[in-house]
Amino acid sequence: MRVVLTLLLLVVTLGAAGYAHWQLSRQVPSPRRWIGHGLLVLVAVAFGWVVSGVYMGAEEGGGLAAFLTAVGVAHMPPAIVLFLKQKQNE
């Protein structure tokens, strides 16, 4: 059951990461867009690295799952902001 919940959380957070980058490419003009993508990836990877350092010895694959989940979690606030910005423009 724990593995299923971990995979569900992983899919949801990585879906948010994909959504954030997709909306970023649709809503932000070209020169600023690439800065946004780069900064978002840099912050997400740094957050994932820090979180996975805590869980690296937890279980087999626990560090990787923690890293990917943390990368997705770091994308959640921009995804929410871009979602609200899209709804405001409609």
CYANA upper distance limits for C-alpha pairs under 8 A (distance plus 0.5 A):
  1 MET  CA      5 LEU  CA      6.83
  2 ARG  CA      6 THR  CA      6.64
  3 VAL  CA      7 LEU  CA      6.60
  4 VAL  CA      8 LEU  CA      6.60
  5 LEU  CA      9 LEU  CA      6.60
  6 THR  CA     10 LEU  CA      6.55
  6 THR  CA     65 ALA  CA      8.09
  7 LEU  CA     11 VAL  CA      6.61
  8 LEU  CA     12 VAL  CA      6.71
  9 LEU  CA     13 THR  CA      6.60
  9 LEU  CA     69 THR  CA      7.54
 10 LEU  CA     14 LEU  CA      6.54
 10 LEU  CA     65 ALA  CA      7.71
 10 LEU  CA     68 LEU  CA      7.29
 10 LEU  CA     69 THR  CA      5.59
 10 LEU  CA     72 GLY  CA      7.91
 11 VAL  CA     15 GLY  CA      6.41
 12 VAL  CA     16 ALA  CA      6.81
 12 VAL  CA     72 GLY  CA      8.43
 13 THR  CA     17 ALA  CA      6.86
 13 THR  CA     69 THR  CA      6.65
 13 THR  CA     71 VAL  CA      8.31
 13 THR  CA     72 GLY  CA      4.69
 13 THR  CA     73 VAL  CA      6.14
 13 THR  CA     75 HIS  CA      8.13
 13 THR  CA     76 MET  CA      7.64
 14 LEU  CA     18 GLY  CA      6.76
 14 LEU  CA     68 LEU  CA      7.94
 14 LEU  CA     69 THR  CA      7.60
 14 LEU  CA     71 VAL  CA      8.01
 14 LEU  CA     72 GLY  CA      5.15
 14 LEU  CA     73 VAL  CA      8.44
 15 GLY  CA     19 TYR  CA      6.61
 15 GLY  CA     72 GLY  CA      8.05
 16 ALA  CA     20 ALA  CA      6.51
 16 ALA  CA     72 GLY  CA      6.92
 16 ALA  CA     73 VAL  CA      8.46
 16 ALA  CA     75 HIS  CA      6.84
 16 ALA  CA     76 MET  CA      6.38
 16 ALA  CA     79 ALA  CA      6.68
 17 ALA  CA     21 HIS  CA      6.87
 17 ALA  CA     71 VAL  CA      8.23
 17 ALA  CA     72 GLY  CA      5.80
 17 ALA  CA     73 VAL  CA      8.42
 17 ALA  CA     75 HIS  CA      5.48
 17 ALA  CA     76 MET  CA      7.39
 17 ALA  CA     79 ALA  CA      7.66
 18 GLY  CA     22 TRP  CA      6.56
 19 TYR  CA     23 GLN  CA      6.52
 19 TYR  CA     79 ALA  CA      6.88
 20 ALA  CA     24 LEU  CA      6.44
 20 ALA  CA     75 HIS  CA      7.03
 20 ALA  CA     76 MET  CA      8.14
 20 ALA  CA     78 PRO  CA      6.65
 20 ALA  CA     79 ALA  CA      4.82
 20 ALA  CA     82 LEU  CA      7.41
 21 HIS  CA     25 SER  CA      6.69
 21 HIS  CA     37 HIS  CA      7.28
 22 TRP  CA     26 ARG  CA      6.94
 23 GLN  CA     27 GLN  CA      6.43
 23 GLN  CA     79 ALA  CA      8.22
 23 GLN  CA     82 LEU  CA      6.87
 23 GLN  CA     83 PHE  CA      8.21
 24 LEU  CA     28 VAL  CA      6.18
 24 LEU  CA     33 ARG  CA      7.11
 24 LEU  CA     36 GLY  CA      8.10
 24 LEU  CA     37 HIS  CA      8.06
 24 LEU  CA     82 LEU  CA      7.67
 25 SER  CA     29 PRO  CA      8.31
 25 SER  CA     30 SER  CA      8.35
 25 SER  CA     33 ARG  CA      6.78
 27 GLN  CA     82 LEU  CA      8.49
 27 GLN  CA     86 GLN  CA      8.47
 28 VAL  CA     32 ARG  CA      7.17
 28 VAL  CA     33 ARG  CA      5.86
 29 PRO  CA     33 ARG  CA      6.30
 30 SER  CA     34 TRP  CA      7.27
 31 PRO  CA     35 ILE  CA      7.59
 32 ARG  CA     36 GLY  CA      6.71
 33 ARG  CA     37 HIS  CA      6.71
 34 TRP  CA     38 GLY  CA      6.56
 35 ILE  CA     39 LEU  CA      6.49
 36 GLY  CA     40 LEU  CA      6.44
 37 HIS  CA     41 VAL  CA      6.63
 38 GLY  CA     42 LEU  CA      6.54
 39 LEU  CA     43 VAL  CA      6.63
 40 LEU  CA     44 ALA  CA      6.55
 40 LEU  CA     75 HIS  CA      7.76
 41 VAL  CA     45 VAL  CA      6.49
 42 LEU  CA     46 ALA  CA      6.65
 43 VAL  CA     47 PHE  CA      6.60
 43 VAL  CA     74 ALA  CA      7.83
 44 ALA  CA     48 GLY  CA      6.53
 44 ALA  CA     70 ALA  CA      7.67
 44 ALA  CA     71 VAL  CA      5.14
 44 ALA  CA     72 GLY  CA      7.88
 44 ALA  CA     73 VAL  CA      8.48
 44 ALA  CA     74 ALA  CA      5.64
 44 ALA  CA     75 HIS  CA      7.33
 45 VAL  CA     49 TRP  CA      6.50
 45 VAL  CA     67 PHE  CA      8.49
 45 VAL  CA     71 VAL  CA      6.40
 46 ALA  CA     50 VAL  CA      6.82
 47 PHE  CA     51 VAL  CA      6.70
 47 PHE  CA     70 ALA  CA      6.83
 47 PHE  CA     71 VAL  CA      7.12
 47 PHE  CA     74 ALA  CA      7.52
 48 GLY  CA     52 SER  CA      6.40
 48 GLY  CA     66 ALA  CA      7.64
 48 GLY  CA     67 PHE  CA      4.85
 48 GLY  CA     68 LEU  CA      7.13
 48 GLY  CA     69 THR  CA      7.99
 48 GLY  CA     70 ALA  CA      5.18
 48 GLY  CA     71 VAL  CA      5.59
 49 TRP  CA     53 GLY  CA      6.67
 49 TRP  CA     67 PHE  CA      6.70
 50 VAL  CA     54 VAL  CA      7.47
 51 VAL  CA     55 TYR  CA      7.29
 51 VAL  CA     66 ALA  CA      7.03
 51 VAL  CA     67 PHE  CA      6.89
 51 VAL  CA     70 ALA  CA      7.15
 52 SER  CA     56 MET  CA      6.05
 52 SER  CA     63 GLY  CA      5.42
 52 SER  CA     64 LEU  CA      7.42
 52 SER  CA     66 ALA  CA      5.76
 52 SER  CA     67 PHE  CA      5.41
 53 GLY  CA     63 GLY  CA      7.77
 55 TYR  CA     62 GLY  CA      6.87
 55 TYR  CA     63 GLY  CA      5.74
 55 TYR  CA     66 ALA  CA      7.25
 56 MET  CA     62 GLY  CA      6.88
 56 MET  CA     63 GLY  CA      4.72
 56 MET  CA     64 LEU  CA      8.31
 57 GLY  CA     62 GLY  CA      7.97
 57 GLY  CA     63 GLY  CA      7.59
 58 ALA  CA     62 GLY  CA      6.32
 58 ALA  CA     63 GLY  CA      7.67
 59 GLU  CA     63 GLY  CA      8.05
 61 GLY  CA     65 ALA  CA      6.63
 62 GLY  CA     66 ALA  CA      6.47
 63 GLY  CA     67 PHE  CA      6.56
 64 LEU  CA     68 LEU  CA      6.67
 65 ALA  CA     69 THR  CA      6.48
 66 ALA  CA     70 ALA  CA      6.47
 67 PHE  CA     71 VAL  CA      6.69
 68 LEU  CA     72 GLY  CA      6.79
 69 THR  CA     73 VAL  CA      6.58
 70 ALA  CA     74 ALA  CA      6.60
 71 VAL  CA     75 HIS  CA      7.19
 72 GLY  CA     76 MET  CA      7.16
 75 HIS  CA     79 ALA  CA      6.63
 76 MET  CA     80 ILE  CA      6.67
 77 PRO  CA     81 VAL  CA      6.71
 78 PRO  CA     82 LEU  CA      6.49
 79 ALA  CA     83 PHE  CA      6.51
 80 ILE  CA     84 LEU  CA      6.69
 81 VAL  CA     85 LYS  CA      6.60
 82 LEU  CA     86 GLN  CA      6.58
 83 PHE  CA     87 LYS  CA      6.80
 84 LEU  CA     88 GLN  CA      6.61
 85 LYS  CA     89 ASN  CA      6.83
 86 GLN  CA     90 GLU  CA      6.99
